[in-house]
Amino acid sequence: MAALVYLGDEVSGAGWRLAGAAVSDPSADEATAALEAARAQAPLVLLSAALTPAIDAGVLHDALAAPSPLVLVVPDLHGRVPLPDLAARLRAQLGLEA
């Protein structure tokens, strides 16, 4: 069982591999299955922001909401896909913004 799995581009994956992560660079067609497999084998899954559009929205939502394993979206290497604005999301959920 891996302690950490990174799903994303192979260049970023090389750095995560140095940190001890198991790394996978799935195609868009394999992204959802790769996330489900990673969740079954590690307590921490790091997911490149560039890969998130290829993952089934329901599966991604469930993975991010589940308390275990922890799934985190990390910036992609080139910054093509921005990270979600967590502060704006929290303000909206608290009713501070429409």
N, CA, C and O atoms as a GROMACS GRO file, in nm:
protein
  392
    1MET      N    1   0.084  -0.117   0.000
    1MET     CA    2   0.000   0.000   0.000
    1MET      C    3   0.089   0.124   0.000
    1MET      O    4   0.177   0.139   0.085
    2ALA      N    5   0.067   0.213  -0.096
    2ALA     CA    6   0.144   0.337  -0.105
    2ALA      C    7   0.092   0.438  -0.002
    2ALA      O    8  -0.027   0.440   0.029
    3ALA      N    9   0.182   0.519   0.050
    3ALA     CA   10   0.142   0.622   0.145
    3ALA      C   11   0.083   0.743   0.073
    3ALA      O   12   0.005   0.818   0.131
    4LEU      N   13   0.122   0.761  -0.053
    4LEU     CA   14   0.083   0.878  -0.129
    4LEU      C   15   0.076   0.840  -0.276
    4LEU      O   16   0.164   0.771  -0.328
    5VAL      N   17  -0.030   0.884  -0.344
    5VAL     CA   18  -0.042   0.863  -0.488
    5VAL      C   19  -0.062   0.998  -0.553
    5VAL      O   20  -0.143   1.079  -0.507
    6TYR      N   21   0.012   1.023  -0.662
    6TYR     CA   22  -0.005   1.145  -0.741
    6TYR      C   23  -0.059   1.107  -0.877
    6TYR      O   24  -0.004   1.019  -0.943
    7LEU      N   25  -0.166   1.172  -0.919
    7LEU     CA   26  -0.223   1.152  -1.052
    7LEU      C   27  -0.208   1.282  -1.129
    7LEU      O   28  -0.266   1.384  -1.092
    8GLY      N   29  -0.130   1.278  -1.235
    8GLY     CA   30  -0.110   1.399  -1.315
    8GLY      C   31   0.004   1.382  -1.413
    8GLY      O   32   0.046   1.270  -1.442
    9ASP      N   33   0.054   1.495  -1.464
    9ASP     CA   34   0.156   1.492  -1.567
    9ASP      C   35   0.285   1.427  -1.517
    9ASP      O   36   0.315   1.427  -1.397
   10GLU      N   37   0.360   1.373  -1.610
   10GLU     CA   38   0.479   1.297  -1.570
   10GLU      C   39   0.593   1.386  -1.521
   10GLU      O   40   0.677   1.338  -1.445
   11VAL      N   41   0.599   1.511  -1.563
   11VAL     CA   42   0.706   1.599  -1.514
   11VAL      C   43   0.685   1.630  -1.366
   11VAL      O   44   0.778   1.617  -1.286
   12SER      N   45   0.564   1.670  -1.329
   12SER     CA   46   0.534   1.692  -1.187
   12SER      C   47   0.545   1.560  -1.111
   12SER      O   48   0.590   1.557  -0.996
   13GLY      N   49   0.504   1.453  -1.176
   13GLY     CA   50   0.510   1.322  -1.114
   13GLY      C   51   0.652   1.283  -1.076
   13GLY      O   52   0.673   1.213  -0.977
   14ALA      N   53   0.750   1.327  -1.155
   14ALA     CA   54   0.889   1.296  -1.123
   14ALA      C   55   0.928   1.357  -0.988
   14ALA      O   56   0.998   1.294  -0.909
   15GLY      N   57   0.883   1.478  -0.962
   15GLY     CA   58   0.911   1.541  -0.833
   15GLY      C   59   0.839   1.470  -0.720
   15GLY      O   60   0.897   1.447  -0.613
   16TRP      N   61   0.713   1.434  -0.742
   16TRP     CA   62   0.638   1.363  -0.638
   16TRP      C   63   0.697   1.225  -0.613
   16TRP      O   64   0.693   1.175  -0.501
   17ARG      N   65   0.752   1.163  -0.719
   17ARG     CA   66   0.815   1.032  -0.702
   17ARG      C   67   0.937   1.043  -0.611
   17ARG      O   68   0.963   0.952  -0.532
   18LEU      N   69   1.011   1.153  -0.622
   18LEU     CA   70   1.126   1.175  -0.533
   18LEU      C   71   1.082   1.188  -0.388
   18LEU      O   72   1.158   1.157  -0.296
   19ALA      N   73   0.957   1.233  -0.367
   19ALA     CA   74   0.903   1.247  -0.232
   19ALA      C   75   0.841   1.116  -0.183
   19ALA      O   76   0.786   1.111  -0.073
   20GLY      N   77   0.849   1.011  -0.263
   20GLY     CA   78   0.800   0.881  -0.222
   20GLY      C   79   0.662   0.844  -0.271
   20GLY      O   80   0.605   0.744  -0.227
   21ALA      N   81   0.606   0.924  -0.362
   21ALA     CA   82   0.472   0.896  -0.412
   21ALA      C   83   0.473   0.792  -0.522
   21ALA      O   84   0.568   0.781  -0.600
   22ALA      N   85   0.366   0.715  -0.526
   22ALA     CA   86   0.339   0.632  -0.643
   22ALA      C   87   0.275   0.726  -0.744
   22ALA      O   88   0.184   0.802  -0.709
   23VAL      N   89   0.320   0.724  -0.869
   23VAL     CA   90   0.278   0.822  -0.968
   23VAL      C   91   0.210   0.754  -1.085
   23VAL      O   92   0.252   0.648  -1.130
   24SER      N   93   0.104   0.818  -1.133
   24SER     CA   94   0.033   0.770  -1.251
   24SER      C   95  -0.002   0.890  -1.339
   24SER      O   96  -0.042   0.995  -1.288
   25ASP      N   97   0.013   0.874  -1.470
   25ASP     CA   98  -0.023   0.977  -1.567
   25ASP      C   99  -0.133   0.921  -1.657
   25ASP      O  100  -0.106   0.883  -1.771
   26PRO      N  101  -0.257   0.915  -1.605
   26PRO     CA  102  -0.364   0.853  -1.682
   26PRO      C  103  -0.411   0.943  -1.796
   26PRO      O  104  -0.402   1.065  -1.789
   27SER      N  105  -0.461   0.879  -1.903
   27SER     CA  106  -0.522   0.955  -2.011
   27SER      C  107  -0.658   1.005  -1.962
   27SER      O  108  -0.705   0.965  -1.856
   28ALA      N  109  -0.720   1.091  -2.041
   28ALA     CA  110  -0.851   1.145  -2.003
   28ALA      C  111  -0.954   1.032  -1.989
   28ALA      O  112  -1.041   1.038  -1.902
   29ASP      N  113  -0.944   0.930  -2.072
   29ASP     CA  114  -1.038   0.818  -2.065
   29ASP      C  115  -1.017   0.733  -1.940
   29ASP      O  116  -1.110   0.668  -1.892
   30GLU      N  117  -0.896   0.733  -1.888
   30GLU     CA  118  -0.862   0.650  -1.771
   30GLU      C  119  -0.868   0.726  -1.640
   30GLU      O  120  -0.849   0.666  -1.534
   31ALA      N  121  -0.894   0.856  -1.642
   31ALA     CA  122  -0.881   0.940  -1.524
   31ALA      C  123  -0.974   0.899  -1.410
   31ALA      O  124  -0.930   0.891  -1.295
   32THR      N  125  -1.100   0.873  -1.439
   32THR     CA  126  -1.195   0.836  -1.334
   32THR      C  127  -1.155   0.704  -1.269
   32THR      O  128  -1.154   0.692  -1.146
   33ALA      N  129  -1.122   0.606  -1.351
   33ALA     CA  130  -1.081   0.475  -1.297
   33ALA      C  131  -0.951   0.488  -1.219
   33ALA      O  132  -0.934   0.421  -1.117
   34ALA      N  133  -0.859   0.572  -1.265
   34ALA     CA  134  -0.732   0.591  -1.194
   34ALA      C  135  -0.755   0.653  -1.057
   34ALA      O  136  -0.690   0.615  -0.960
   35LEU      N  137  -0.848   0.749  -1.048
   35LEU     CA  138  -0.878   0.810  -0.919
   35LEU      C  139  -0.937   0.707  -0.824
   35LEU      O  140  -0.898   0.700  -0.707
   36GLU      N  141  -1.030   0.627  -0.872
   36GLU     CA  142  -1.092   0.525  -0.787
   36GLU      C  143  -0.988   0.423  -0.740
   36GLU      O  144  -0.990   0.381  -0.624
   37ALA      N  145  -0.898   0.384  -0.829
   37ALA     CA  146  -0.793   0.288  -0.792
   37ALA      C  147  -0.697   0.349  -0.690
   37ALA      O  148  -0.657   0.283  -0.594
   38ALA      N  149  -0.661   0.476  -0.710
   38ALA     CA  150  -0.570   0.543  -0.617
   38ALA      C  151  -0.633   0.554  -0.479
   38ALA      O  152  -0.564   0.537  -0.378
   39ARG      N  153  -0.762   0.583  -0.473
   39ARG     CA  154  -0.830   0.594  -0.343
   39ARG      C  155  -0.832   0.461  -0.270
   39ARG      O  156  -0.837   0.458  -0.147
   40ALA      N  157  -0.828   0.351  -0.343
   40ALA     CA  158  -0.830   0.219  -0.282
   40ALA      C  159  -0.693   0.178  -0.228
   40ALA      O  160  -0.683   0.086  -0.147
   41GLN      N  161  -0.587   0.246  -0.273
   41GLN     CA  162  -0.453   0.201  -0.234
   41GLN      C  163  -0.373   0.298  -0.150
   41GLN      O  164  -0.264   0.262  -0.106
   42ALA      N  165  -0.423   0.419  -0.123
   42ALA     CA  166  -0.342   0.514  -0.046
   42ALA      C  167  -0.429   0.601   0.043
   42ALA      O  168  -0.544   0.630   0.008
   43PRO      N  169  -0.376   0.643   0.158
   43PRO     CA  170  -0.451   0.733   0.247
   43PRO      C  171  -0.448   0.878   0.200
   43PRO      O  172  -0.526   0.960   0.250
   44LEU      N  173  -0.360   0.912   0.103
   44LEU     CA  174  -0.351   1.046   0.050
   44LEU      C  175  -0.336   1.040  -0.101
   44LEU      O  176  -0.245   0.974  -0.152
   45VAL      N  177  -0.425   1.109  -0.173
   45VAL     CA  178  -0.420   1.114  -0.318
   45VAL      C  179  -0.410   1.259  -0.361
   45VAL      O  180  -0.494   1.342  -0.325
   46LEU      N  181  -0.306   1.290  -0.437
   46LEU     CA  182  -0.290   1.423  -0.493
   46LEU      C  183  -0.329   1.417  -0.640
   46LEU      O  184  -0.285   1.329  -0.714
   47LEU      N  185  -0.412   1.511  -0.680
   47LEU     CA  186  -0.471   1.510  -0.813
   47LEU      C  187  -0.437   1.641  -0.883
   47LEU      O  188  -0.469   1.748  -0.831
   48SER      N  189  -0.373   1.634  -0.998
   48SER     CA  190  -0.339   1.755  -1.072
   48SER      C  191  -0.467   1.826  -1.116
   48SER      O  192  -0.562   1.761  -1.160
   49ALA      N  193  -0.469   1.958  -1.104
   49ALA     CA  194  -0.586   2.036  -1.146
   49ALA      C  195  -0.615   2.017  -1.294
   49ALA      O  196  -0.731   2.026  -1.335
   50ALA      N  197  -0.513   1.990  -1.374
   50ALA     CA  198  -0.533   1.969  -1.517
   50ALA      C  199  -0.610   1.841  -1.547
   50ALA      O  200  -0.671   1.829  -1.653
   51LEU      N  201  -0.607   1.747  -1.456
   51LEU     CA  202  -0.674   1.619  -1.477
   51LEU      C  203  -0.820   1.621  -1.433
   51LEU      O  204  -0.899   1.537  -1.476
   52THR      N  205  -0.858   1.714  -1.348
   52THR     CA  206  -0.993   1.715  -1.291
   52THR      C  207  -1.106   1.725  -1.394
   52THR      O  208  -1.210   1.663  -1.373
   53PRO      N  209  -1.092   1.801  -1.504
   53PRO     CA  210  -1.203   1.805  -1.600
   53PRO      C  211  -1.233   1.670  -1.665
   53PRO      O  212  -1.344   1.648  -1.714
   54ALA      N  213  -1.136   1.580  -1.666
   54ALA     CA  214  -1.155   1.449  -1.729
   54ALA      C  215  -1.222   1.348  -1.636
   54ALA      O  216  -1.260   1.240  -1.680
   55ILE      N  217  -1.236   1.383  -1.509
   55ILE     CA  218  -1.294   1.290  -1.410
   55ILE      C  219  -1.443   1.314  -1.399
   55ILE      O  220  -1.489   1.429  -1.398
   56ASP      N  221  -1.518   1.206  -1.390
   56ASP     CA  222  -1.663   1.215  -1.373
   56ASP      C  223  -1.692   1.307  -1.253
   56ASP      O  224  -1.634   1.290  -1.146
   57ALA      N  225  -1.782   1.404  -1.273
   57ALA     CA  226  -1.809   1.506  -1.172
   57ALA      C  227  -1.858   1.445  -1.040
   57ALA      O  228  -1.818   1.490  -0.933
   58GLY      N  229  -1.943   1.345  -1.047
   58GLY     CA  230  -1.993   1.282  -0.926
   58GLY      C  231  -1.884   1.209  -0.849
   58GLY      O  232  -1.878   1.218  -0.726
   59VAL      N  233  -1.800   1.138  -0.920
   59VAL     CA  234  -1.688   1.066  -0.858
   59VAL      C  235  -1.592   1.165  -0.794
   59VAL      O  236  -1.544   1.144  -0.682
   60LEU      N  237  -1.563   1.274  -0.865
   60LEU     CA  238  -1.472   1.375  -0.811
   60LEU      C  239  -1.531   1.440  -0.686
   60LEU      O  240  -1.461   1.457  -0.587
   61HIS      N  241  -1.657   1.475  -0.691
   61HIS     CA  242  -1.723   1.537  -0.575
   61HIS      C  243  -1.718   1.444  -0.454
   61HIS      O  244  -1.683   1.486  -0.344
   62ASP      N  245  -1.752   1.318  -0.476
   62ASP     CA  246  -1.750   1.220  -0.366
   62ASP      C  247  -1.609   1.203  -0.309
   62ASP      O  248  -1.591   1.193  -0.188
   63ALA      N  249  -1.509   1.200  -0.398
   63ALA     CA  250  -1.370   1.182  -0.354
   63ALA      C  251  -1.324   1.301  -0.270
   63ALA      O  252  -1.257   1.284  -0.168
   64LEU      N  253  -1.358   1.421  -0.313
   64LEU     CA  254  -1.315   1.540  -0.241
   64LEU      C  255  -1.389   1.557  -0.108
   64LEU      O  256  -1.336   1.615  -0.014
   65ALA      N  257  -1.513   1.507  -0.102
   65ALA     CA  258  -1.594   1.523   0.018
   65ALA      C  259  -1.568   1.414   0.123
   65ALA      O  260  -1.596   1.433   0.241
   66ALA      N  261  -1.515   1.302   0.078
   66ALA     CA  262  -1.494   1.190   0.170
   66ALA      C  263  -1.383   1.221   0.270
   66ALA      O  264  -1.281   1.279   0.234
   67PRO      N  265  -1.403   1.182   0.396
   67PRO     CA  266  -1.298   1.208   0.495
   67PRO      C  267  -1.176   1.119   0.478
   67PRO      O  268  -1.066   1.154   0.523
   68SER      N  269  -1.193   1.006   0.413
   68SER     CA  270  -1.080   0.915   0.394
   68SER      C  271  -1.102   0.834   0.267
   68SER      O  272  -1.212   0.784   0.246
   69PRO      N  273  -1.002   0.820   0.185
   69PRO     CA  274  -0.871   0.883   0.192
   69PRO      C  275  -0.882   1.030   0.155
   69PRO      O  276  -0.976   1.072   0.088
   70LEU      N  277  -0.786   1.106   0.198
   70LEU     CA  278  -0.782   1.249   0.170
   70LEU      C  279  -0.741   1.267   0.023
   70LEU      O  280  -0.638   1.216  -0.020
   71VAL      N  281  -0.823   1.340  -0.052
   71VAL     CA  282  -0.794   1.371  -0.192
   71VAL      C  283  -0.780   1.521  -0.205
   71VAL      O  284  -0.871   1.596  -0.170
   72LEU      N  285  -0.665   1.565  -0.255
   72LEU     CA  286  -0.638   1.707  -0.271
   72LEU      C  287  -0.606   1.740  -0.416
   72LEU      O  288  -0.536   1.664  -0.484
   73VAL      N  289  -0.658   1.851  -0.464
   73VAL     CA  290  -0.625   1.899  -0.598
   73VAL      C  291  -0.508   1.994  -0.584
   73VAL      O  292  -0.511   2.089  -0.506
   74VAL      N  293  -0.403   1.967  -0.662
   74VAL     CA  294  -0.282   2.050  -0.659
   74VAL      C  295  -0.268   2.121  -0.793
   74VAL      O  296  -0.317   2.072  -0.895
   75PRO      N  297  -0.200   2.237  -0.795
   75PRO     CA  298  -0.185   2.311  -0.921
   75PRO      C  299  -0.115   2.227  -1.027
   75PRO      O  300  -0.028   2.146  -0.997
   76ASP      N  301  -0.157   2.249  -1.154
   76ASP     CA  302  -0.087   2.179  -1.261
   76ASP      C  303   0.041   2.255  -1.293
   76ASP      O  304   0.055   2.372  -1.258
   77LEU      N  305   0.132   2.189  -1.359
   77LEU     CA  306   0.266   2.241  -1.383
   77LEU      C  307   0.265   2.376  -1.455
   77LEU      O  308   0.343   2.465  -1.421
   78HIS      N  309   0.178   2.391  -1.553
   78HIS     CA  310   0.178   2.511  -1.636
   78HIS      C  311   0.073   2.613  -1.593
   78HIS      O  312   0.063   2.720  -1.654
   79GLY      N  313  -0.004   2.583  -1.491
   79GLY     CA  314  -0.104   2.677  -1.442
   79GLY      C  315  -0.219   2.698  -1.538
   79GLY      O  316  -0.285   2.802  -1.533
   80ARG      N  317  -0.245   2.602  -1.626
   80ARG     CA  318  -0.352   2.616  -1.724
   80ARG      C  319  -0.489   2.608  -1.660
   80ARG      O  320  -0.584   2.671  -1.706
   81VAL      N  321  -0.499   2.532  -1.553
   81VAL     CA  322  -0.628   2.514  -1.485
   81VAL      C  323  -0.615   2.576  -1.346
   81VAL      O  324  -0.538   2.528  -1.263
   82PRO      N  325  -0.692   2.682  -1.321
   82PRO     CA  326  -0.682   2.744  -1.188
   82PRO      C  327  -0.745   2.655  -1.081
   82PRO      O  328  -0.837   2.578  -1.108
   83LEU      N  329  -0.694   2.667  -0.961
   83LEU     CA  330  -0.752   2.595  -0.849
   83LEU      C  331  -0.885   2.661  -0.812
   83LEU      O  332  -0.902   2.781  -0.836
   84PRO      N  333  -0.978   2.586  -0.755
   84PRO     CA  334  -1.104   2.647  -0.713
   84PRO      C  335  -1.079   2.752  -0.605
   84PRO      O  336  -0.988   2.739  -0.523
   85ASP      N  337  -1.161   2.856  -0.607
   85ASP     CA  338  -1.149   2.962  -0.507
   85ASP      C  339  -1.223   2.917  -0.382
   85ASP      O  340  -1.344   2.935  -0.370
   86LEU      N  341  -1.150   2.859  -0.289
   86LEU     CA  342  -1.209   2.804  -0.168
   86LEU      C  343  -1.274   2.911  -0.082
   86LEU      O  344  -1.381   2.889  -0.024
   87ALA      N  345  -1.211   3.027  -0.074
   87ALA     CA  346  -1.266   3.135   0.009
   87ALA      C  347  -1.402   3.180  -0.045
   87ALA      O  348  -1.495   3.202   0.033
   88ALA      N  349  -1.415   3.194  -0.176
   88ALA     CA  350  -1.543   3.235  -0.235
   88ALA      C  351  -1.649   3.128  -0.212
   88ALA      O  352  -1.765   3.159  -0.185
   89ARG      N  353  -1.609   3.002  -0.224
   89ARG     CA  354  -1.703   2.893  -0.201
   89ARG      C  355  -1.753   2.894  -0.056
   89ARG      O  356  -1.873   2.876  -0.032
   90LEU      N  357  -1.664   2.914   0.037
   90LEU     CA  358  -1.705   2.917   0.177
   90LEU      C  359  -1.795   3.036   0.208
   90LEU      O  360  -1.893   3.024   0.282
   91ARG      N  361  -1.762   3.154   0.150
   91ARG     CA  362  -1.849   3.270   0.170
   91ARG      C  363  -1.988   3.244   0.115
   91ARG      O  364  -2.086   3.281   0.179
   92ALA      N  365  -1.998   3.181   0.000
   92ALA     CA  366  -2.128   3.150  -0.059
   92ALA      C  367  -2.204   3.051   0.027
   92ALA      O  368  -2.325   3.066   0.046
   93GLN      N  369  -2.136   2.949   0.079
   93GLN     CA  370  -2.202   2.850   0.163
   93GLN      C  371  -2.250   2.910   0.295
   93GLN      O  372  -2.350   2.865   0.351
   94LEU      N  373  -2.179   3.010   0.344
   94LEU     CA  374  -2.219   3.076   0.468
   94LEU      C  375  -2.324   3.184   0.446
   94LEU      O  376  -2.373   3.245   0.541
   95GLY      N  377  -2.357   3.208   0.319
   95GLY     CA  378  -2.458   3.307   0.287
   95GLY      C  379  -2.406   3.449   0.286
   95GLY      O  380  -2.484   3.544   0.290
   96LEU      N  381  -2.274   3.465   0.281
   96LEU     CA  382  -2.216   3.600   0.279
   96LEU      C  383  -2.211   3.657   0.138
   96LEU      O  384  -2.194   3.778   0.122
   97GLU      N  385  -2.224   3.572   0.037
   97GLU     CA  386  -2.227   3.614  -0.103
   97GLU      C  387  -2.337   3.537  -0.173
   97GLU      O  388  -2.376   3.428  -0.130
   98ALA      N  389  -2.387   3.593  -0.279
   98ALA     CA  390  -2.493   3.525  -0.356
   98ALA      C  391  -2.432   3.439  -0.462
   98ALA      O  392  -2.505   3.374  -0.537
   0.00000   0.00000   0.00000
